[in-house]
Amino acid sequence: MSIRHAVLAALLEGEASGYDLAKRFDVSVANFWHASPQQLYAELPRLEAAGLISGQTVRQQGRPDKRVYRLSGQGSDELAAFVSSPSRPTAIRDDLMVKVQAAEVADSAPLIAALEERAGHAERRSALYQQLLDAMLAGRSERDYLRVADRVGPYLTCVRGRTFEQENLSWYRWTAETLQARRDSVS
Protein backbone atom coordinates (compact mmCIF):
# COMPACT_ATOMS: atom_id res chain seq x y z
CA MET A 1 0.00 0.00 0.00
CA SER A 2 1.13 3.49 -0.65
CA ILE A 3 0.29 6.74 1.05
CA ARG A 4 -1.88 7.39 -2.01
CA HIS A 5 -4.50 4.86 -0.94
CA ALA A 6 -4.42 5.95 2.69
CA VAL A 7 -5.14 9.56 1.65
CA LEU A 8 -7.94 8.49 -0.67
CA ALA A 9 -9.50 6.42 2.13
CA ALA A 10 -9.20 9.33 4.57
CA LEU A 11 -11.06 11.56 2.10
CA LEU A 12 -14.05 9.21 2.31
CA GLU A 13 -14.84 11.16 5.50
CA GLY A 14 -15.40 14.26 3.39
CA GLU A 15 -13.43 17.16 1.98
CA ALA A 16 -10.39 18.26 3.92
CA SER A 17 -7.40 20.55 3.82
CA GLY A 18 -3.89 19.17 4.26
CA TYR A 19 -4.05 20.24 7.90
CA ASP A 20 -7.39 18.43 8.38
CA LEU A 21 -5.96 15.30 6.78
CA ALA A 22 -2.94 15.41 9.08
CA LYS A 23 -5.32 15.51 12.07
CA ARG A 24 -7.34 12.61 10.64
CA PHE A 25 -4.19 10.59 10.16
CA ASP A 26 -3.01 11.35 13.67
CA VAL A 27 -6.26 10.24 15.28
CA SER A 28 -7.96 7.60 13.19
CA VAL A 29 -5.55 6.37 10.52
CA ALA A 30 -2.40 6.22 12.67
CA ASN A 31 -3.32 2.82 14.08
CA PHE A 32 -2.61 1.26 10.68
CA TRP A 33 -0.73 3.82 8.57
CA HIS A 34 1.78 6.47 9.61
CA ALA A 35 2.36 9.53 7.50
CA SER A 36 3.98 12.77 8.52
CA PRO A 37 2.24 16.05 7.64
CA GLN A 38 5.06 16.73 5.16
CA GLN A 39 4.33 13.45 3.37
CA LEU A 40 0.64 14.30 3.19
CA TYR A 41 1.27 17.82 1.88
CA ALA A 42 3.61 16.42 -0.78
CA GLU A 43 1.13 13.72 -1.85
CA LEU A 44 -1.88 16.01 -2.33
CA PRO A 45 -0.60 17.79 -5.48
CA ARG A 46 0.38 14.42 -6.98
CA LEU A 47 -3.11 13.02 -6.35
CA GLU A 48 -4.68 16.13 -7.81
CA ALA A 49 -2.44 16.00 -10.91
CA ALA A 50 -3.43 12.35 -11.38
CA GLY A 51 -7.11 13.31 -11.23
CA LEU A 52 -7.75 11.21 -8.10
CA ILE A 53 -8.78 14.20 -6.00
CA SER A 54 -9.98 17.68 -6.80
CA GLY A 55 -8.86 20.75 -4.92
CA GLN A 56 -10.42 24.12 -4.36
CA THR A 57 -8.94 27.23 -2.80
CA VAL A 58 -10.99 28.62 0.08
CA ARG A 59 -10.54 32.26 1.04
CA GLN A 60 -10.36 32.93 4.79
CA GLN A 61 -10.74 36.14 6.76
CA GLY A 62 -7.58 37.15 8.61
CA ARG A 63 -5.77 33.93 7.68
CA PRO A 64 -4.03 32.63 4.59
CA ASP A 65 -6.20 30.95 1.98
CA LYS A 66 -6.38 27.18 2.25
CA ARG A 67 -6.85 24.43 -0.27
CA VAL A 68 -9.45 21.76 0.43
CA TYR A 69 -9.59 18.44 -1.37
CA ARG A 70 -12.26 15.90 -2.11
CA LEU A 71 -12.21 12.47 -3.65
CA SER A 72 -12.97 12.47 -7.39
CA GLY A 73 -14.85 9.76 -9.29
CA GLN A 74 -11.52 8.52 -10.63
CA GLY A 75 -10.18 8.48 -7.06
CA SER A 76 -13.17 6.41 -5.93
CA ASP A 77 -12.51 3.97 -8.77
CA GLU A 78 -8.81 3.78 -7.80
CA LEU A 79 -9.78 3.14 -4.17
CA ALA A 80 -12.32 0.46 -5.19
CA ALA A 81 -9.65 -1.30 -7.27
CA PHE A 82 -7.26 -1.15 -4.33
CA VAL A 83 -9.87 -2.56 -1.93
CA SER A 84 -10.53 -5.42 -4.37
CA SER A 85 -6.85 -6.31 -4.82
CA PRO A 86 -5.11 -8.96 -2.68
CA SER A 87 -3.12 -7.86 0.38
CA ARG A 88 0.06 -9.39 1.69
CA PRO A 89 0.55 -10.10 5.39
CA THR A 90 2.72 -7.58 7.21
CA ALA A 91 5.63 -8.25 9.52
CA ILE A 92 6.69 -6.49 12.71
CA ARG A 93 9.75 -4.28 12.30
CA ASP A 94 10.55 -2.81 15.69
CA ASP A 95 13.98 -2.04 17.16
CA LEU A 96 12.62 -2.68 20.67
CA MET A 97 11.92 -6.28 19.66
CA VAL A 98 15.55 -6.66 18.56
CA LYS A 99 16.66 -5.30 21.94
CA VAL A 100 14.42 -7.79 23.77
CA GLN A 101 15.82 -10.57 21.58
CA ALA A 102 19.31 -9.60 22.80
CA ALA A 103 18.30 -8.74 26.39
CA GLU A 104 21.06 -10.81 27.99
CA VAL A 105 23.98 -8.90 26.48
CA ALA A 106 23.57 -5.73 28.58
CA ASP A 107 22.10 -4.42 31.81
CA SER A 108 18.33 -4.86 31.39
CA ALA A 109 17.35 -1.73 33.38
CA PRO A 110 17.22 0.59 30.32
CA LEU A 111 15.31 -2.06 28.38
CA ILE A 112 12.79 -2.47 31.20
CA ALA A 113 12.34 1.32 31.28
CA ALA A 114 11.78 1.37 27.51
CA LEU A 115 9.17 -1.39 27.82
CA GLU A 116 7.38 0.51 30.58
CA GLU A 117 7.43 3.68 28.46
CA ARG A 118 5.94 1.78 25.53
CA ALA A 119 3.32 0.29 27.86
CA GLY A 120 2.26 3.80 28.86
CA HIS A 121 2.03 4.83 25.22
CA ALA A 122 -0.05 1.74 24.39
CA GLU A 123 -2.36 2.43 27.33
CA ARG A 124 -2.94 6.03 26.19
CA ARG A 125 -3.55 4.98 22.57
CA SER A 126 -5.95 2.24 23.66
CA ALA A 127 -7.92 4.78 25.72
CA LEU A 128 -8.00 7.19 22.75
CA TYR A 129 -9.36 4.48 20.46
CA GLN A 130 -11.99 3.62 23.06
CA GLN A 131 -13.06 7.28 23.21
CA LEU A 132 -13.34 7.35 19.42
CA LEU A 133 -15.39 4.15 19.43
CA ASP A 134 -17.68 5.51 22.13
CA ALA A 135 -18.18 8.70 20.10
CA MET A 136 -19.04 6.72 16.98
CA LEU A 137 -21.51 4.55 18.89
CA ALA A 138 -23.12 7.62 20.50
CA GLY A 139 -24.97 5.46 23.01
CA ARG A 140 -26.02 2.77 20.52
CA SER A 141 -25.03 -0.86 20.87
CA GLU A 142 -22.24 -2.04 18.63
CA ARG A 143 -24.64 -4.43 16.93
CA ASP A 144 -27.10 -1.63 16.11
CA TYR A 145 -24.33 0.69 14.95
CA LEU A 146 -22.81 -1.91 12.63
CA ARG A 147 -26.22 -2.72 11.18
CA VAL A 148 -27.28 0.86 10.33
CA ALA A 149 -24.18 3.08 10.05
CA ASP A 150 -23.47 4.53 6.60
CA ARG A 151 -19.79 3.61 6.94
CA VAL A 152 -18.40 0.93 9.25
CA GLY A 153 -14.78 0.97 8.03
CA PRO A 154 -13.62 3.66 10.47
CA TYR A 155 -15.22 1.78 13.37
CA LEU A 156 -13.69 -1.56 12.35
CA THR A 157 -10.19 -0.11 11.97
CA CYS A 158 -10.54 1.71 15.29
CA VAL A 159 -11.47 -1.60 16.98
CA ARG A 160 -8.34 -3.11 15.43
CA GLY A 161 -6.24 -0.22 16.74
CA ARG A 162 -7.65 -0.62 20.25
CA THR A 163 -7.09 -4.39 20.20
CA PHE A 164 -3.55 -3.94 18.87
CA GLU A 165 -2.68 -1.44 21.61
CA GLN A 166 -4.26 -3.62 24.32
CA GLU A 167 -2.18 -6.59 23.19
CA ASN A 168 0.94 -4.40 23.06
CA LEU A 169 0.21 -3.14 26.57
CA SER A 170 -0.14 -6.67 27.88
CA TRP A 171 3.07 -7.87 26.19
CA TYR A 172 5.14 -4.84 27.22
CA ARG A 173 4.11 -5.22 30.86
CA TRP A 174 4.63 -8.99 30.89
CA THR A 175 8.05 -8.67 29.26
CA ALA A 176 9.15 -5.89 31.63
CA GLU A 177 7.98 -7.97 34.64
CA THR A 178 9.79 -11.05 33.31
CA LEU A 179 13.04 -9.15 32.79
CA GLN A 180 12.71 -7.48 36.20
CA ALA A 181 12.14 -10.85 37.90
CA ARG A 182 15.27 -12.24 36.20
CA ARG A 183 17.19 -9.15 37.26
CA ASP A 184 15.97 -9.48 40.86
CA SER A 185 16.90 -13.18 41.01
CA VAL A 186 20.50 -12.39 40.05
CA SER A 187 20.85 -9.63 42.65
C-alpha angles and dihedrals in degrees: 000000000000131000085256093073094042090055092047090050091048090054089060084082089065139271117331143173121236088262091052091049091051089054091048091051092048094052111028109012098041093082089070108014130033121204128162119228088249091057091050094048090050093048097051097070090047092052091047092049089051090053093242094119134020124221133205129189114235118201115223131197113244093354135078117275115265133210118229124196136204134187114265126214089257089051091052089051091049090050092048090052090049092049090051095050122093119264127216121225115258128229130218114254108182128145090210089063090054089051091051089048088057097037095131097061097072143022105296096214095092090045092051089050091050091050091050090049090051090048089056091050091049091049092052093046092048090052091049091052090049090053090050091049092049090051092051092049092048091193096317123121116257090243092055092045094051091048098052109021116115090225125022098173095089091049093048094049091046090053088052091050092050092047091047092051092045090053091046090050092051094047095045092051094044092048093047090049091048093050091045091051090051090048092049092049091056094049 
